[in-house]
Amino acid sequence: MTNDGLDIRIMDKDYRVACPQDQQASLKDSARFLNDRLNEIKRKGSIIGTERIAIMAALNLAHELLGSQEFAGDFEDVDNRILNLQKKINIALRDIEVA
């Protein structure tokens, strides 16, 4: 796994990024996703300037990421509750079998 260069284009600018070959497809998808987000903000026209557009896209993505992590935390809580219920059920079944 060598770090090969990958050419990506974001907001009409070309970038060369070091990236292992086995991760290049994922990086291309990420670049396409980011470029779509940046262009969406640019099309809305309310924000002017490449740097400001990039900051707004980064802020939106960070907000979505943190929101999804919060949601994932809810699943962990549900998983813990299910495990606790399974333990209680197993204890109750053992008590029934003993009696």
DONU-293833 format. One record per atom (N, C-alpha, C): residue in one letter; z negated, x, y negated. Coordinates in steps of 0.2 Angstrom, whole numbers, plus 2048, in hexadecimal, padded with zeros to 3 digits. Each point is the difference from the previous one (the first is absolute). Layout:
// residues N
aZXY
...
This chain:
// residues 99
m800804806
m8007FC7FA
m8008047FA
t8068027FD
t8008047FA
t8017FB7FA
n7FE8027FA
n8007FD7FA
n8078007FD
d8047FC802
d8078007FD
d8007FC7F9
g8058027FC
g8007FC7FA
g8047FA801
l7FE7FB7FC
l8037F9800
l8027FE7F9
d8067FE7FF
d8027FE7F9
d7FF7F8800
i7FC7FE7FA
i7FF7F97FF
i8027FF7F9
r8027FA7FF
r8027FE7F9
r7FB7FA7FE
i7FD8017FA
i7FB7FB7FD
i8027FF7F9
m8017FA7FE
m8027FE7F9
m8058057FD
d806801804
d8068037FE
d7FE8087FF
k7FB802803
k7FF808800
k7FF802807
d802806801
d800803807
d7FA805801
y7FD7FF806
y7FA804801
y801803807
r7FE807801
r800803806
r7F9800802
v7FE7FE806
v7F97FF802
v800804807
a7FB804801
a7FE803807
a7FD7FB804
c803800806
c7FE7FA805
c802802807
p7FB800804
p802801808
p8057FB802
q805802804
q8057FC802
q7FE7F9803
d7FB801804
d7FD7F9803
d7FE7FB7FB
q7FF8027FA
q7FD7FB7FB
q8057FF7FB
q806802800
q8057FF7FB
q8027F9800
a8017FC805
a8027F9800
a7FB7FC7FC
s7F9802802
s7FB7FC7FC
s8008027F9
l8018067FE
l8008027F9
l8067FD7FC
k8067FF804
k8057FD7FD
k7FF7F87FE
d7FC7FD805
d7FE7F97FF
d7FC8007FA
s7FB804800
s7FB8007FB
s8038017F9
a8058057FF
a8048017FA
a8047FA7FE
r8037FC805
r8047FA7FF
r7FB7FB7FD
f7FA7FF804
f7FB7FB7FE
f7FE8017F8
l7FE8077FF
l7FE8017F9
l8067FF7FB
n806802802
n8057FF7FB
n8017F97FF
d8007FC805
d8017F87FF
d7FA7FE7FB
r7FA802801
r7FB7FE7FC
r8018027F8
l802806800
l8018037F9
l8057FC7FC
n8067FF804
n8057FC7FD
n7FF7F97FF
e7FB7FD804
e7FE7F97FE
e7FC8007FA
i7FC8057FF
i7FC8007F9
i8058017FB
k805805801
k8048017FA
k8057FA7FF
r8027FC805
r8047FA7FE
r7FC7FB7FC
k7FA7FF802
k7FC7FB7FC
k8008027F8
g8018067FF
g8018027F9
g7FA8007FB
s7FA7FF803
s7FA8007FC
s7FD8067FF
i802805804
i7FD8077FF
i8068057FF
i8008047FB
i8058057FE
i7FD807801
g805804803
g7FE807802
g7FF801807
t803805803
t7FF802807
t7F9801802
e7FD8047FC
e7F9802801
e7FB7F9801
r8017FC7FB
r7FC7FA800
r8027FB806
i806800801
i8037FC806
i7FC803807
a801807800
a7FD803806
a7F87FE801
i7FD8017FA
i7F87FE800
i7FF7F9802
m8047FB7FD
m7FF7F9802
m8017FF808
a805803802
a802800807
a7FA803804
a7FE8067FF
a7FA803803
a7FA7FC800
l7FF7FD7FA
l7FA7FB7FF
l8007FA805
n8067FD800
n8017FA804
n800802808
l802806802
l800802807
l7F9801802
a7FC8047FB
a7F9801801
a7FC7FA801
h8017FB7FC
h7FD7FA800
h8017FC807
e806800802
e8027FD806
e7FD804806
l800806800
l7FD804805
l7F97FF801
l7FC8007FA
l7F97FF800
l7FE7F9803
g8057FB7FE
g7FF7F9802
g8017FF807
s805804803
s801800807
s7FA803804
q7FD8057FD
q7FA803804
q7FA7FC7FF
e8007FC7FB
e7FA7FB800
e8017FB805
f8067FE801
f8027FB805
f7FF802807
a802807801
a7FE803806
a7F9800802
g7FC8017FB
g7F9800801
g7FD7FA802
d8037FA7FE
d7FE7FA802
d8027FF808
f805803802
f801800808
f7FB804803
e7FE8057FE
e7FB804803
e7FA7FC801
d7FE7FC7FB
d7FA7FC800
d8017FB805
v8067FD801
v8017FB805
v800803807
d803806800
d7FF804807
d7F9801802
n7FC8027FB
n7F9801802
n7FC7F9802
r8027FB7FD
r7FD7F9801
r8027FE807
i806801802
i8037FF807
i7FC804805
l8008067FF
l7FC805804
l7F97FD801
n7FC7FE7FB
n7FA7FE801
n7FF7FA804
l8057FB7FF
l8007FA803
l802801808
q804805801
q802802807
q7F9802804
k7FD8047FC
k7F9803803
k7FB7FA801
k8007FC7FC
k7FB7FA801
k8037FC806
i8067FF800
i8037FC806
i7FE803806
n801807801
n7FF804806
n7F97FF802
i7FB8017FB
i7F97FF801
i7FE7F9803
a8037FB7FD
a7FF7F9802
a8037FF807
l805803801
l8037FF807
l7FC804805
r7FE8067FF
r7FB803804
r7FA7FC802
d7FD7FD7FA
d7FA7FC801
d8017FA805
i8067FD7FF
i8027FA804
i800803807
e804805802
e801803806
e7F9801804
v7FB8037FC
v7FA802803
v7FC7FA801
a8007FB7FC
a7FC7FA801
a8027FC806
